[in-house]
Amino acid sequence: MSRSFLAAALAALLALGVTAAGARPAAHASRSCSPPKYPGQGYFTSLQVAHVTCATGRKVTLAHYRCRIKHGRKGRCSSVLRYRCTEGPRQSSSIEYNARVTCKRGARKVVYTYTQDLT
């Protein structure tokens, strides 16, 4: 490889690194995020966001959990942090249930799934 090619490649990599480091997170892209730690008996299994950051998605997810649990382990919640939330049909057994929640506020969207232990 020529020295000029290596210099050009290094310059391109540095330019990408500076751009990525200085840029704010893209809040408009639809993407998967790591879900927050489940505060109770169960676990979050997935988190997807659109037009919001992953941090906002985790905040909405935890707020919805806290609201839902106020009404018991089988409780429901329809609104948190100015987001309107709906929950799809729950798939349940005698010891747990699985559910998918969609929270929307305009174009902003947070979708997560969870498993709630009932024991």
N, C-alpha and C positions, 0 to 999 in steps of 0.2 A: 504494500500500500504506500501511496505517496504521502509525503509530509503534508501537503496542502489538503489532501482528502481527510486526513486525520484531524487537522486543525478545523476544517469546515464542520466535520461531524461533532467535534467537541463543542464548537461554538453553538451548533444547533441544540445539543443536549443542554448546555447551560442556559440558553434562551428559553427552552421549555421548562426547565427547573425554576427559573426566576418567575416566569409567567404563572406556573402552578402554585408557587409559594405565595405570591402576592395576590392571587385572585381570591375572591370570596366564594363560598360554596354555591354551586348552581342550585337555586331553589325551584326552578321551573321544570327540571327534568323528572320524568317518572322513573323511580328507581327503588331498589330494595335496600333496606337498612338493617342494621343489627337491632333486634328488639331490646327493650330494657329488661332488667332483672325483675322477675315476677315477685311482688312484695308479699304474696300470700301462699296458699297451698295450690300449686299449679304452675303453669309456665306459659309465656308468650312463645308462639312457634314461628311467627313471621311478622314482618312489618314492611309495608310499601307506602311510599309517599309520592305525591304529584303536586308541584307548585309550592312546596314547602321544604324546609331542610329536614334532615334526619333528626336533629335535636328537637325540632318542633313536633315531629311525628312521635317521638318518645314521650314528650310532654303531654300530648293529647292522649296517647295510649294509657299513661299512668293516671291521668285525670279521669278518664272514662272508667278505669278499673276502680278507683276510689269511690266514684259516684255509684257504680253498680253494686259494690260490696256494702254500701250503706243500707241496701235493701236485702241483705243476706247473700249467701253464696249463689243462689239462683236468681238474684236480683237483676234488674235491667235499668238502663239509663239512656235517655234520649238526647241529652244536650250537655256539652262541656266546653268551656273556653270559647263560647260563641260558635261552636261547631255543632251541626245537627247529626246525630249518630243513629244508625240503624244496625240491627243485628240479624243476620240470616238465621235460618232454622238451626237449632242446636242438635247435634248428634250426641245422644247420651247413653250411658250405661248406669248401672247401680252405683258406681264409684266415682264417675267423672263425666263431664261433657265437654265437647269441642264446639267452638263457635267462631264465626267470622264477623268482624265489626267494620263498618264503613262510616267514617266521620267526614262531613263535607262542610265547607264554608266558602261559597262562591266557587272559584276554580280550584281552591285548595282541597286536597283530599288525602286522608290518612286511612289506610286499610290494614288491619292486623287480625291475626288469628291467635287463639289461646285455648288452653286446656285448663278447666277448673276442677280440682279434686273436690269431691263431696264427702269424703270420709273424715 
